[in-house]
Amino acid sequence: MLLIVLYLVWEIIVRIWASMEPPEGALIRADLIFIYPVLIIMIIISLVQLVIRSAKRH
C-alpha cells in the first residue's frame, strides 16, 4: 500500500513538472520502466501473502 501511495505522489509531481516544461516534443517517461515492474512484483507478493494468510486461518 505504501508503494502505491508513493507512486501516486511521484506521478503527481512528474505531471506538475511536465506541465511546466515547454511543449517541444514528446515526454519520454523512462522512470516507468523501473517503477511499473517493481510495483507489479510487490503487488503480486502482497496478494500471495494475503491468500496464504487467509488459507491458514481456515
SEFIZA-3560 file (N, C-alpha, C; in Angstrom, 3 decimals):
REM SEFIZA-3560
<numar><xx>0.824</xx><yy>-1.190</yy><zz>0.000</zz><atom>N</atom></numar>
<numar><xx>0.000</xx><yy>0.000</yy><zz>0.000</zz><atom>CA</atom></numar>
<numar><xx>0.874</xx><yy>1.261</yy><zz>0.000</zz><atom>C</atom></numar>
<numar><xx>1.931</xx><yy>1.213</yy><zz>0.771</zz><atom>N</atom></numar>
<numar><xx>2.822</xx><yy>2.362</yy><zz>0.847</zz><atom>CA</atom></numar>
<numar><xx>3.452</xx><yy>2.663</yy><zz>-0.514</zz><atom>C</atom></numar>
<numar><xx>3.853</xx><yy>1.618</yy><zz>-1.234</zz><atom>N</atom></numar>
<numar><xx>4.468</xx><yy>1.842</yy><zz>-2.550</zz><atom>CA</atom></numar>
<numar><xx>3.479</xx><yy>2.459</yy><zz>-3.531</zz><atom>C</atom></numar>
<numar><xx>2.236</xx><yy>2.075</yy><zz>-3.444</zz><atom>N</atom></numar>
<numar><xx>1.230</xx><yy>2.646</yy><zz>-4.335</zz><atom>CA</atom></numar>
<numar><xx>1.018</xx><yy>4.121</yy><zz>-4.020</zz><atom>C</atom></numar>
<numar><xx>0.982</xx><yy>4.459</yy><zz>-2.747</zz><atom>N</atom></numar>
<numar><xx>0.834</xx><yy>5.863</yy><zz>-2.351</zz><atom>CA</atom></numar>
<numar><xx>2.044</xx><yy>6.669</yy><zz>-2.805</zz><atom>C</atom></numar>
<numar><xx>3.232</xx><yy>6.116</yy><zz>-2.622</zz><atom>N</atom></numar>
<numar><xx>4.438</xx><yy>6.814</yy><zz>-3.069</zz><atom>CA</atom></numar>
<numar><xx>4.453</xx><yy>6.993</yy><zz>-4.579</zz><atom>C</atom></numar>
<numar><xx>3.974</xx><yy>5.971</yy><zz>-5.311</zz><atom>N</atom></numar>
<numar><xx>3.885</xx><yy>6.092</yy><zz>-6.762</zz><atom>CA</atom></numar>
<numar><xx>2.917</xx><yy>7.208</yy><zz>-7.157</zz><atom>C</atom></numar>
<numar><xx>1.770</xx><yy>7.284</yy><zz>-6.475</zz><atom>N</atom></numar>
<numar><xx>0.807</xx><yy>8.329</yy><zz>-6.800</zz><atom>CA</atom></numar>
<numar><xx>1.382</xx><yy>9.721</yy><zz>-6.540</zz><atom>C</atom></numar>
<numar><xx>2.100</xx><yy>9.868</yy><zz>-5.449</zz><atom>N</atom></numar>
<numar><xx>2.763</xx><yy>11.153</yy><zz>-5.162</zz><atom>CA</atom></numar>
<numar><xx>3.783</xx><yy>11.464</yy><zz>-6.250</zz><atom>C</atom></numar>
<numar><xx>4.579</xx><yy>10.477</yy><zz>-6.637</zz><atom>N</atom></numar>
<numar><xx>5.583</xx><yy>10.656</yy><zz>-7.690</zz><atom>CA</atom></numar>
<numar><xx>4.906</xx><yy>11.060</yy><zz>-9.004</zz><atom>C</atom></numar>
<numar><xx>3.803</xx><yy>10.401</yy><zz>-9.336</zz><atom>N</atom></numar>
<numar><xx>3.094</xx><yy>10.692</yy><zz>-10.581</zz><atom>CA</atom></numar>
<numar><xx>2.557</xx><yy>12.120</yy><zz>-10.585</zz><atom>C</atom></numar>
<numar><xx>2.046</xx><yy>12.578</yy><zz>-9.470</zz><atom>N</atom></numar>
<numar><xx>1.554</xx><yy>13.953</yy><zz>-9.374</zz><atom>CA</atom></numar>
<numar><xx>2.697</xx><yy>14.938</yy><zz>-9.559</zz><atom>C</atom></numar>
<numar><xx>3.825</xx><yy>14.663</yy><zz>-8.914</zz><atom>N</atom></numar>
<numar><xx>4.995</xx><yy>15.545</yy><zz>-9.045</zz><atom>CA</atom></numar>
<numar><xx>5.478</xx><yy>15.595</yy><zz>-10.483</zz><atom>C</atom></numar>
<numar><xx>5.542</xx><yy>14.449</yy><zz>-11.150</zz><atom>N</atom></numar>
<numar><xx>6.018</xx><yy>14.399</yy><zz>-12.538</zz><atom>CA</atom></numar>
<numar><xx>5.047</xx><yy>15.123</yy><zz>-13.465</zz><atom>C</atom></numar>
<numar><xx>3.753</xx><yy>14.970</yy><zz>-13.230</zz><atom>N</atom></numar>
<numar><xx>2.776</xx><yy>15.666</yy><zz>-14.080</zz><atom>CA</atom></numar>
<numar><xx>2.864</xx><yy>17.176</yy><zz>-13.901</zz><atom>C</atom></numar>
<numar><xx>3.084</xx><yy>17.627</yy><zz>-12.683</zz><atom>N</atom></numar>
<numar><xx>3.266</xx><yy>19.067</yy><zz>-12.455</zz><atom>CA</atom></numar>
<numar><xx>4.526</xx><yy>19.541</yy><zz>-13.158</zz><atom>C</atom></numar>
<numar><xx>5.607</xx><yy>18.780</yy><zz>-13.023</zz><atom>N</atom></numar>
<numar><xx>6.858</xx><yy>19.138</yy><zz>-13.694</zz><atom>CA</atom></numar>
<numar><xx>6.679</xx><yy>19.166</yy><zz>-15.212</zz><atom>C</atom></numar>
<numar><xx>5.973</xx><yy>18.167</yy><zz>-15.760</zz><atom>N</atom></numar>
<numar><xx>5.783</xx><yy>18.079</yy><zz>-17.205</zz><atom>CA</atom></numar>
<numar><xx>4.926</xx><yy>19.236</yy><zz>-17.721</zz><atom>C</atom></numar>
<numar><xx>3.997</xx><yy>19.697</yy><zz>-16.913</zz><atom>N</atom></numar>
<numar><xx>3.157</xx><yy>20.802</yy><zz>-17.360</zz><atom>CA</atom></numar>
<numar><xx>3.931</xx><yy>22.112</yy><zz>-17.415</zz><atom>C</atom></numar>
<numar><xx>5.038</xx><yy>22.201</yy><zz>-16.682</zz><atom>N</atom></numar>
<numar><xx>5.853</xx><yy>23.413</yy><zz>-16.688</zz><atom>CA</atom></numar>
<numar><xx>6.896</xx><yy>23.419</yy><zz>-17.807</zz><atom>C</atom></numar>
<numar><xx>7.139</xx><yy>22.249</yy><zz>-18.391</zz><atom>N</atom></numar>
<numar><xx>8.113</xx><yy>22.148</yy><zz>-19.474</zz><atom>CA</atom></numar>
<numar><xx>7.517</xx><yy>22.696</yy><zz>-20.769</zz><atom>C</atom></numar>
<numar><xx>8.350</xx><yy>23.301</yy><zz>-21.602</zz><atom>N</atom></numar>
<numar><xx>7.830</xx><yy>23.769</yy><zz>-22.900</zz><atom>CA</atom></numar>
<numar><xx>7.468</xx><yy>22.569</yy><zz>-23.785</zz><atom>C</atom></numar>
<numar><xx>6.372</xx><yy>22.674</yy><zz>-24.527</zz><atom>N</atom></numar>
<numar><xx>5.920</xx><yy>21.540</yy><zz>-25.350</zz><atom>CA</atom></numar>
<numar><xx>6.717</xx><yy>21.399</yy><zz>-26.646</zz><atom>C</atom></numar>
<numar><xx>7.984</xx><yy>21.060</yy><zz>-26.538</zz><atom>N</atom></numar>
<numar><xx>8.845</xx><yy>20.947</yy><zz>-27.716</zz><atom>CA</atom></numar>
<numar><xx>8.809</xx><yy>19.566</yy><zz>-28.347</zz><atom>C</atom></numar>
<numar><xx>8.434</xx><yy>18.581</yy><zz>-27.600</zz><atom>N</atom></numar>
<numar><xx>8.419</xx><yy>17.227</yy><zz>-28.141</zz><atom>CA</atom></numar>
<numar><xx>7.738</xx><yy>16.284</yy><zz>-27.178</zz><atom>C</atom></numar>
<numar><xx>7.825</xx><yy>15.023</yy><zz>-27.501</zz><atom>N</atom></numar>
<numar><xx>7.193</xx><yy>14.003</yy><zz>-26.662</zz><atom>CA</atom></numar>
<numar><xx>7.963</xx><yy>13.844</yy><zz>-25.353</zz><atom>C</atom></numar>
<numar><xx>7.234</xx><yy>13.662</yy><zz>-24.295</zz><atom>N</atom></numar>
<numar><xx>7.831</xx><yy>13.417</yy><zz>-22.988</zz><atom>CA</atom></numar>
<numar><xx>8.020</xx><yy>11.909</yy><zz>-22.833</zz><atom>C</atom></numar>
<numar><xx>9.237</xx><yy>11.486</yy><zz>-22.691</zz><atom>N</atom></numar>
<numar><xx>9.540</xx><yy>10.066</yy><zz>-22.553</zz><atom>CA</atom></numar>
<numar><xx>9.719</xx><yy>9.763</yy><zz>-21.077</zz><atom>C</atom></numar>
<numar><xx>8.866</xx><yy>8.879</yy><zz>-20.566</zz><atom>N</atom></numar>
<numar><xx>8.872</xx><yy>8.542</yy><zz>-19.141</zz><atom>CA</atom></numar>
<numar><xx>9.702</xx><yy>7.281</yy><zz>-18.912</zz><atom>C</atom></numar>
<numar><xx>11.007</xx><yy>7.426</yy><zz>-18.881</zz><atom>N</atom></numar>
<numar><xx>11.896</xx><yy>6.289</yy><zz>-18.650</zz><atom>CA</atom></numar>
<numar><xx>11.776</xx><yy>5.767</yy><zz>-17.224</zz><atom>C</atom></numar>
<numar><xx>11.309</xx><yy>6.593</yy><zz>-16.307</zz><atom>N</atom></numar>
<numar><xx>11.148</xx><yy>6.160</yy><zz>-14.923</zz><atom>CA</atom></numar>
<numar><xx>10.127</xx><yy>5.037</yy><zz>-14.794</zz><atom>C</atom></numar>
<numar><xx>9.160</xx><yy>5.003</yy><zz>-15.689</zz><atom>N</atom></numar>
<numar><xx>8.124</xx><yy>3.977</yy><zz>-15.616</zz><atom>CA</atom></numar>
<numar><xx>8.653</xx><yy>2.583</yy><zz>-15.947</zz><atom>C</atom></numar>
<numar><xx>9.769</xx><yy>2.516</yy><zz>-16.664</zz><atom>N</atom></numar>
<numar><xx>10.392</xx><yy>1.224</yy><zz>-16.959</zz><atom>CA</atom></numar>
<numar><xx>10.837</xx><yy>0.545</yy><zz>-15.668</zz><atom>C</atom></numar>
<numar><xx>11.200</xx><yy>1.326</yy><zz>-14.681</zz><atom>N</atom></numar>
<numar><xx>11.642</xx><yy>0.787</yy><zz>-13.395</zz><atom>CA</atom></numar>
<numar><xx>10.508</xx><yy>0.704</yy><zz>-12.376</zz><atom>C</atom></numar>
<numar><xx>9.623</xx><yy>1.689</yy><zz>-12.405</zz><atom>N</atom></numar>
<numar><xx>8.565</xx><yy>1.765</yy><zz>-11.392</zz><atom>CA</atom></numar>
<numar><xx>7.528</xx><yy>0.670</yy><zz>-11.581</zz><atom>C</atom></numar>
<numar><xx>7.013</xx><yy>0.485</yy><zz>-12.794</zz><atom>N</atom></numar>
<numar><xx>5.939</xx><yy>-0.486</yy><zz>-13.014</zz><atom>CA</atom></numar>
<numar><xx>6.328</xx><yy>-1.918</yy><zz>-12.670</zz><atom>C</atom></numar>
<numar><xx>7.495</xx><yy>-2.410</yy><zz>-13.089</zz><atom>N</atom></numar>
<numar><xx>7.835</xx><yy>-3.789</yy><zz>-12.686</zz><atom>CA</atom></numar>
<numar><xx>7.941</xx><yy>-3.964</yy><zz>-11.172</zz><atom>C</atom></numar>
<numar><xx>8.513</xx><yy>-2.999</yy><zz>-10.490</zz><atom>N</atom></numar>
<numar><xx>8.631</xx><yy>-3.095</yy><zz>-9.034</zz><atom>CA</atom></numar>
<numar><xx>7.245</xx><yy>-3.088</yy><zz>-8.394</zz><atom>C</atom></numar>
<numar><xx>6.375</xx><yy>-2.200</yy><zz>-8.856</zz><atom>N</atom></numar>
<numar><xx>5.020</xx><yy>-2.158</yy><zz>-8.316</zz><atom>CA</atom></numar>
<numar><xx>4.278</xx><yy>-3.464</yy><zz>-8.560</zz><atom>C</atom></numar>
<numar><xx>4.363</xx><yy>-3.983</yy><zz>-9.767</zz><atom>N</atom></numar>
<numar><xx>3.657</xx><yy>-5.223</yy><zz>-10.102</zz><atom>CA</atom></numar>
<numar><xx>4.171</xx><yy>-6.381</yy><zz>-9.260</zz><atom>C</atom></numar>
<numar><xx>5.483</xx><yy>-6.500</yy><zz>-9.122</zz><atom>N</atom></numar>
<numar><xx>6.064</xx><yy>-7.586</yy><zz>-8.316</zz><atom>CA</atom></numar>
<numar><xx>5.632</xx><yy>-7.460</yy><zz>-6.864</zz><atom>C</atom></numar>
<numar><xx>5.661</xx><yy>-6.263</yy><zz>-6.324</zz><atom>N</atom></numar>
<numar><xx>5.288</xx><yy>-6.087</yy><zz>-4.923</zz><atom>CA</atom></numar>
<numar><xx>3.793</xx><yy>-6.336</yy><zz>-4.697</zz><atom>C</atom></numar>
<numar><xx>2.957</xx><yy>-5.964</yy><zz>-5.658</zz><atom>N</atom></numar>
<numar><xx>1.526</xx><yy>-6.236</yy><zz>-5.545</zz><atom>CA</atom></numar>
<numar><xx>1.267</xx><yy>-7.739</yy><zz>-5.593</zz><atom>C</atom></numar>
<numar><xx>1.956</xx><yy>-8.446</yy><zz>-6.485</zz><atom>N</atom></numar>
<numar><xx>1.800</xx><yy>-9.902</yy><zz>-6.572</zz><atom>CA</atom></numar>
<numar><xx>2.242</xx><yy>-10.567</yy><zz>-5.273</zz><atom>C</atom></numar>
<numar><xx>3.375</xx><yy>-10.133</yy><zz>-4.730</zz><atom>N</atom></numar>
<numar><xx>3.852</xx><yy>-10.696</yy><zz>-3.464</zz><atom>CA</atom></numar>
<numar><xx>2.834</xx><yy>-10.447</yy><zz>-2.353</zz><atom>C</atom></numar>
<numar><xx>2.273</xx><yy>-9.251</yy><zz>-2.308</zz><atom>N</atom></numar>
<numar><xx>1.280</xx><yy>-8.936</yy><zz>-1.280</zz><atom>CA</atom></numar>
<numar><xx>0.022</xx><yy>-9.785</yy><zz>-1.429</zz><atom>C</atom></numar>
<numar><xx>-0.428</xx><yy>-9.985</yy><zz>-2.657</zz><atom>N</atom></numar>
<numar><xx>-1.614</xx><yy>-10.804</yy><zz>-2.883</zz><atom>CA</atom></numar>
<numar><xx>-1.373</xx><yy>-12.260</yy><zz>-2.502</zz><atom>C</atom></numar>
<numar><xx>-0.198</xx><yy>-12.785</yy><zz>-2.835</zz><atom>N</atom></numar>
<numar><xx>0.140</xx><yy>-14.159</yy><zz>-2.468</zz><atom>CA</atom></numar>
<numar><xx>0.174</xx><yy>-14.305</yy><zz>-0.948</zz><atom>C</atom></numar>
<numar><xx>0.785</xx><yy>-13.352</yy><zz>-0.265</zz><atom>N</atom></numar>
<numar><xx>0.816</xx><yy>-13.399</yy><zz>1.195</zz><atom>CA</atom></numar>
<numar><xx>-0.591</xx><yy>-13.334</yy><zz>1.783</zz><atom>C</atom></numar>
<numar><xx>-1.449</xx><yy>-12.529</yy><zz>1.191</zz><atom>N</atom></numar>
<numar><xx>-2.827</xx><yy>-12.428</yy><zz>1.659</zz><atom>CA</atom></numar>
<numar><xx>-3.577</xx><yy>-13.745</yy><zz>1.479</zz><atom>C</atom></numar>
<numar><xx>-3.390</xx><yy>-14.391</yy><zz>0.348</zz><atom>N</atom></numar>
<numar><xx>-4.039</xx><yy>-15.675</yy><zz>0.090</zz><atom>CA</atom></numar>
<numar><xx>-3.517</xx><yy>-16.742</yy><zz>1.043</zz><atom>C</atom></numar>
<numar><xx>-2.210</xx><yy>-16.787</yy><zz>1.238</zz><atom>N</atom></numar>
<numar><xx>-1.621</xx><yy>-17.780</yy><zz>2.156</zz><atom>CA</atom></numar>
<numar><xx>-2.108</xx><yy>-17.534</yy><zz>3.570</zz><atom>C</atom></numar>
<numar><xx>-2.144</xx><yy>-16.302</yy><zz>3.998</zz><atom>N</atom></numar>
<numar><xx>-2.581</xx><yy>-15.980</yy><zz>5.366</zz><atom>CA</atom></numar>
<numar><xx>-4.048</xx><yy>-16.354</yy><zz>5.567</zz><atom>C</atom></numar>
<numar><xx>-4.884</xx><yy>-16.092</yy><zz>4.567</zz><atom>N</atom></numar>
<numar><xx>-6.301</xx><yy>-16.424</yy><zz>4.709</zz><atom>CA</atom></numar>
<numar><xx>-6.522</xx><yy>-17.928</yy><zz>4.645</zz><atom>C</atom></numar>
<numar><xx>-5.683</xx><yy>-18.658</yy><zz>3.900</zz><atom>N</atom></numar>
<numar><xx>-5.800</xx><yy>-20.115</yy><zz>3.830</zz><atom>CA</atom></numar>
<numar><xx>-5.394</xx><yy>-20.762</yy><zz>5.146</zz><atom>C</atom></numar>
<numar><xx>-4.446</xx><yy>-20.186</yy><zz>5.843</zz><atom>N</atom></numar>
<numar><xx>-4.001</xx><yy>-20.723</yy><zz>7.128</zz><atom>CA</atom></numar>
<numar><xx>-5.073</xx><yy>-20.546</yy><zz>8.214</zz><atom>C</atom></numar>
<numar><xx>-5.876</xx><yy>-19.506</yy><zz>8.101</zz><atom>N</atom></numar>
<numar><xx>-6.911</xx><yy>-19.251</yy><zz>9.097</zz><atom>CA</atom></numar>
<numar><xx>-8.054</xx><yy>-20.247</yy><zz>8.992</zz><atom>C</atom></numar>
<numar><xx>-8.273</xx><yy>-20.819</yy><zz>7.834</zz><atom>N</atom></numar>
<numar><xx>-9.410</xx><yy>-21.732</yy><zz>7.654</zz><atom>CA</atom></numar>
<numar><xx>-8.967</xx><yy>-23.131</yy><zz>7.811</zz><atom>C</atom></numar>
//
